[in-house]
Amino acid sequence: MIHVARRLLQNLRSDRDRPPLERLASIEDPERFTWEVLPYAARTFSFCIALLPRRTARPLAVAYLYCRMLDTCEDLPRAVAEKEAALRAMVDRFDGAAEPRAAPRLADDGLARDERDRVYLLLLRHAGRVDRCFVTLPAAQREGIVRLVRRMGEGMIWAVRTFAEQGGALDGRAQLTRYCFEVLGNPLLFAEEMQRLEMGLPPEVDARRRELVAAVGEAIQLANVARDLEKDAAAGVFYDPTLRTGASAPPPAAIAAVRGRLLGRAIVLGRAFRPYMEGVPTPRLSLARGAGLALLLFTLAFWQGTARRLGLALFENSSNVTPLRATVWIVRAVFSRGGADAVLARIEGAFSHAEAALANSRSDG
């Protein structure tokens, strides 16, 4: 519990808009570097990982940082060939050797769009420090991380090629759904594998479980897509083809319309939150249950805020996720399965109410 409290405090103190780049670069100890850089490299995931016991948090922290390196290789290089080469190098560095090969190097000049990008480049430059944590993990956890990097890396290579072939845009829901699974469904699947190992179970999940993971992962990743629509459009990346207008930037009305469609899709996907959490194997008292619930609550809170900003009264006030409510609900989930079930029922009700309200607003319109 002391380790958990320390990591949570570290997350609360971290200003992601003003990362201490020089201090982070100076940290030579691999374990300390991993935990110090994680809050600046992650959004909600860092907080959720911090809630976990150390034996589960360590592989998830290492895995998330590797995923962040893959994201950097996809996001920051300008040329398609450079993106694909960097991603392939990240995948191939885990070739079965005792220690991963050197990570690809990206030229820093002009690639960073903001301070967060500078953290991502710093992390990639110092991948060897994360590698030194990786090699200390148990074999089963290392094997899971390698599977994750390979699955996610291959998925991102598909995405890079698809965007390039289609003029910088994904075309339709099926491609967006696949993209969401590649970049966030895979990490969720890995997190479940680690929890199953923790409970003494084989890591593999069945097809139905995979479908639930995919739905939850899509709802979470769509929040990332909705948050960054303007930033991505400025970089020539369009997750909805209607935003590719040929103008310098899509008009605000077009952005709002796409956000509304993403919100509607996420509300439908929210039905999967409760059965997904109920299927995660946990003991009676479980930090993992609290961490999983925290991720779902952060996602629900984002979509509630999006609805308000779009002027849509879709969610009941009693279901609004506030910091105080989220804290109380997460604590309940940690100490009681019944408490977790009550919160999951509330989340399910929030999405059901929003879905009905959205259907009514469309029929009235």
C-alpha positions in Angstrom: 0.0 0.0 0.0 2.9 2.4 0.7 4.2 1.9 -2.9 0.7 2.6 -4.2 0.3 5.8 -2.2 3.7 7.0 -3.4 2.9 6.3 -7.0 -0.5 8.0 -6.7 1.1 11.1 -5.1 3.7 11.2 -7.9 0.9 11.2 -10.5 -1.0 14.0 -8.7 2.2 16.1 -8.6 3.1 15.7 -12.3 2.4 18.6 -14.6 2.1 17.0 -18.0 2.2 20.3 -19.8 5.5 21.2 -18.2 7.5 18.0 -17.9 11.0 18.3 -16.2 12.9 17.1 -19.3 16.4 17.6 -17.9 15.6 15.8 -14.6 14.0 12.9 -16.4 17.0 12.6 -18.8 19.4 12.5 -15.8 17.8 9.5 -14.1 20.1 6.6 -14.7 18.4 4.0 -12.4 16.0 2.0 -14.7 13.4 1.3 -12.1 13.2 5.0 -11.0 13.3 6.2 -14.6 10.3 4.0 -15.4 8.1 5.3 -12.6 9.3 8.9 -13.0 8.6 9.1 -16.7 5.3 7.2 -16.7 3.0 10.0 -15.5 4.4 12.3 -18.2 4.1 9.6 -20.9 0.6 8.5 -20.0 -2.8 10.1 -19.5 -5.3 8.1 -17.4 -3.3 4.9 -17.7 -0.6 6.1 -15.4 -3.0 6.7 -12.6 -4.7 3.3 -13.1 -1.3 1.5 -13.1 -0.4 3.3 -9.9 -3.4 1.8 -8.2 -2.1 -1.8 -8.8 0.1 -3.9 -6.5 3.8 -3.8 -7.5 4.0 -7.3 -8.9 1.3 -6.4 -11.5 2.1 -2.7 -11.8 5.7 -3.3 -13.0 4.9 -5.3 -16.2 2.0 -2.9 -17.0 4.3 0.1 -16.6 7.0 -1.4 -18.8 4.4 -2.5 -21.4 2.7 0.9 -21.5 6.0 2.7 -22.1 6.8 0.3 -25.0 3.3 1.1 -26.3 4.0 4.8 -26.0 7.3 4.2 -28.0 5.2 2.6 -30.7 2.8 5.5 -30.7 5.8 7.9 -31.1 7.1 5.9 -34.0 3.7 6.2 -35.7 2.9 9.8 -34.8 6.0 11.9 -35.2 8.0 10.9 -38.3 6.6 12.8 -41.3 7.2 10.3 -44.1 5.2 7.1 -44.4 8.4 5.1 -45.0 10.0 6.5 -41.9 7.0 5.7 -39.8 6.9 2.1 -41.0 10.6 1.6 -40.7 10.5 2.9 -37.1 7.6 0.6 -36.2 9.2 -2.4 -37.8 12.4 -1.7 -35.8 10.4 -1.6 -32.6 8.7 -4.9 -33.3 11.9 -6.6 -34.5 13.9 -5.5 -31.5 12.1 -8.3 -29.5 13.6 -11.2 -31.6 14.0 -13.7 -28.8 17.4 -12.4 -27.6 18.0 -12.1 -23.8 17.7 -8.3 -24.1 15.9 -6.2 -26.7 17.9 -4.6 -29.5 18.5 -0.9 -29.5 15.4 1.2 -30.1 15.0 3.2 -33.3 16.3 6.8 -33.1 14.1 9.6 -34.5 15.7 13.0 -35.4 14.5 15.5 -32.8 14.7 18.5 -35.1 11.2 19.9 -35.6 9.3 16.6 -34.8 8.1 17.7 -31.4 4.9 19.7 -31.6 4.7 20.4 -27.9 6.2 19.5 -24.5 4.5 16.1 -24.4 6.1 15.1 -27.7 9.4 16.0 -26.2 8.8 13.6 -23.4 7.9 10.9 -25.9 11.1 11.5 -27.8 13.1 11.4 -24.6 11.5 8.1 -23.6 12.4 6.6 -27.0 16.0 7.8 -26.7 16.3 6.2 -23.3 14.4 3.0 -24.1 17.4 1.0 -22.8 16.5 2.0 -19.2 13.0 0.5 -19.6 14.6 -2.6 -21.2 16.7 -3.1 -18.0 13.4 -3.3 -16.1 11.9 -5.6 -18.7 14.6 -8.2 -18.4 14.0 -8.4 -14.6 10.4 -9.5 -15.0 9.2 -13.1 -14.7 9.4 -15.0 -18.0 5.6 -15.2 -18.4 5.2 -11.5 -18.1 8.0 -10.8 -20.5 6.4 -13.2 -23.0 3.1 -11.3 -22.7 4.8 -8.0 -23.3 6.5 -9.3 -26.4 3.2 -10.5 -27.7 1.7 -7.1 -27.1 4.5 -5.2 -28.8 4.2 -7.5 -31.9 0.4 -7.4 -32.1 0.2 -3.6 -31.6 3.2 -2.9 -33.8 1.8 -4.9 -36.7 -1.6 -3.2 -36.2 0.1 0.2 -36.4 1.9 -0.7 -39.6 -1.5 -1.5 -41.0 -2.8 1.8 -39.9 0.1 3.8 -41.4 -0.4 2.1 -44.7 -4.1 2.5 -44.6 -4.0 6.2 -43.8 -1.4 6.7 -46.6 -3.4 4.8 -49.2 -6.6 6.8 -48.4 -5.2 10.3 -48.3 -4.7 10.6 -44.6 -8.2 9.3 -43.6 -9.8 6.2 -42.3 -12.9 5.2 -44.3 -15.9 4.2 -42.3 -16.6 2.6 -38.9 -15.0 -0.8 -39.6 -11.6 0.7 -40.2 -11.9 3.0 -37.1 -13.0 0.0 -35.0 -10.0 -2.0 -36.1 -7.7 1.0 -35.4 -9.1 1.3 -31.9 -8.5 -2.4 -31.2 -4.9 -2.3 -32.5 -3.9 0.7 -30.4 -6.0 0.2 -27.2 -7.8 -3.2 -27.4 -4.4 -4.9 -27.5 -3.1 -3.2 -24.3 -6.4 -4.0 -22.5 -6.1 -7.6 -23.6 -2.5 -7.7 -22.3 -3.7 -6.2 -18.9 -6.2 -9.0 -18.6 -3.5 -11.6 -19.4 -1.4 -10.2 -16.6 -4.3 -10.3 -14.2 -5.1 -13.9 -15.2 -1.5 -14.9 -14.5 -1.7 -13.1 -11.1 -4.7 -15.3 -10.3 -3.0 -18.5 -11.4 -5.0 -18.9 -14.6 -3.8 -19.4 -18.2 -3.5 -16.0 -19.9 -5.6 -16.8 -23.0 -9.2 -15.6 -23.3 -12.0 -16.9 -25.4 -13.7 -15.2 -28.4 -16.5 -13.7 -26.4 -14.1 -12.2 -23.9 -12.1 -10.8 -26.7 -15.2 -9.1 -28.1 -15.9 -7.4 -24.8 -12.3 -6.2 -24.6 -12.5 -4.8 -28.1 -15.7 -2.9 -27.3 -14.3 -1.4 -24.1 -11.0 -0.6 -25.8 -12.9 1.2 -28.6 -15.0 3.3 -26.2 -11.7 4.4 -24.5 -9.8 5.0 -27.7 -12.6 7.0 -29.3 -12.2 9.4 -26.3 -8.6 9.9 -27.4 -9.7 10.4 -31.0 -12.4 12.9 -30.0 -10.1 14.8 -27.7 -7.4 15.3 -30.4 -9.6 15.9 -33.6 -8.2 19.4 -34.2 -4.6 18.5 -33.5 -4.7 15.5 -35.7 -6.5 17.3 -38.5 -3.7 20.0 -38.4 -1.2 17.1 -38.9 -3.2 15.7 -41.9 -4.7 12.8 -40.0 -8.5 12.3 -40.2 -10.3 9.6 -38.3 -13.5 10.6 -40.2 -13.3 11.3 -43.9 -15.7 14.2 -43.7 -13.0 16.3 -42.0 -10.7 16.1 -45.0 -12.1 19.2 -46.6 -9.0 20.5 -48.4 -9.1 23.7 -46.3 -6.4 24.6 -43.8 -8.6 23.3 -41.0 -12.0 21.7 -40.8 -14.7 24.1 -39.7 -15.8 24.0 -36.1 -19.3 22.7 -37.1 -17.7 19.7 -38.9 -15.5 18.9 -35.8 -18.6 19.1 -33.6 -20.6 16.8 -35.8 -17.8 14.2 -35.8 -17.5 14.5 -32.0 -21.3 13.9 -31.8 -21.0 10.8 -33.9 -18.1 9.5 -31.8 -20.1 10.2 -28.6 -23.1 8.2 -30.0 -20.9 5.3 -30.8 -19.2 5.3 -27.4 -22.6 5.4 -25.6 -23.5 2.1 -27.4 -20.1 0.6 -26.6 -20.6 1.5 -23.0 -22.9 -1.5 -22.6 -19.8 -3.6 -22.5 -18.3 -1.9 -19.5 -20.2 -3.9 -16.8 -19.8 -7.5 -18.3 -16.2 -6.7 -19.1 -15.4 -5.8 -15.4 -17.5 -8.7 -14.1 -15.3 -11.1 -16.1 -12.0 -9.9 -14.8 -10.8 -12.5 -12.3 -10.0 -10.8 -8.9 -9.8 -11.8 -5.2 -12.2 -10.4 -2.6 -10.0 -7.4 -1.9 -8.5 -6.2 -5.2 -6.5 -3.1 -6.2 -6.8 -4.4 -9.8 -10.6 -4.1 -9.6 -10.2 -0.5 -8.4 -7.7 0.3 -11.2 -10.0 -1.2 -13.9 -13.0 0.7 -12.5 -10.9 3.9 -12.5 -10.2 3.6 -16.2 -13.9 3.1 -17.0 -14.9 6.1 -14.8 -12.4 8.4 -16.5 -13.8 7.3 -19.8 -17.4 7.9 -18.7 -16.4 11.3 -17.3 -14.9 12.3 -20.7 -18.0 11.4 -22.6 -20.2 13.2 -20.1 -18.1 16.3 -20.5 -18.2 15.9 -24.3 -22.0 15.8 -24.2 -22.2 18.9 -22.1 -19.8 20.8 -24.5 -22.0 19.8 -27.4 -25.1 21.1 -25.6 -26.6 17.6 -25.2 -28.4 16.7 -22.0 -27.9 13.0 -22.2 -26.6 12.0 -18.8 -28.5 12.3 -15.5 -26.9 14.5 -12.9 -26.8 11.6 -10.4 -24.5 9.7 -12.7 -22.0 12.5 -13.3 -18.5 11.4 -12.4 -16.8 14.0 -10.1 -13.4 13.5 -8.5 -15.0 12.9 -5.1 -17.6 10.4 -6.4 -14.9 8.6 -8.4 -12.7 8.3 -5.3 -15.5 6.9 -3.2 -16.6 4.4 -5.9 -13.0 3.2 -6.6 -12.4 2.6 -2.8 -15.7 0.7 -2.6 -14.6 -1.5 -5.6 -11.2 -2.3 -4.0 -12.7 -3.6 -0.8 -15.9 -5.2 -2.0 -17.2 -7.1 -5.0 -20.7 -6.0 -4.0 -19.5 -2.4 -4.0 -18.0 -2.8 -7.4 -21.2 -4.3 -8.7 -23.2 -1.3 -7.4 -20.9 1.1 -9.2 -21.0 -0.9 -12.4 -24.8 -0.9 -12.3 -24.6 2.9 -12.0 -22.3 3.1 -15.0 -24.6 0.8 -17.0 -27.5 2.9 -16.1 -25.7 6.1 -17.2 -25.0 4.7 -20.6 -28.5 3.3 -21.0 -30.1 6.6 -20.0 -27.8 8.4 -22.5 -28.6 6.0 -25.3 -32.4 6.5 -24.7 -32.0 10.3 -24.5 -30.0 10.4 -27.7 -32.5 8.2 -29.5 -35.3 10.6 -28.3 -33.5 13.7 -29.4 -32.9 12.2 -32.9 -36.6 11.2 -33.3 -37.7 14.7 -32.1 -35.3 16.2 -34.6 
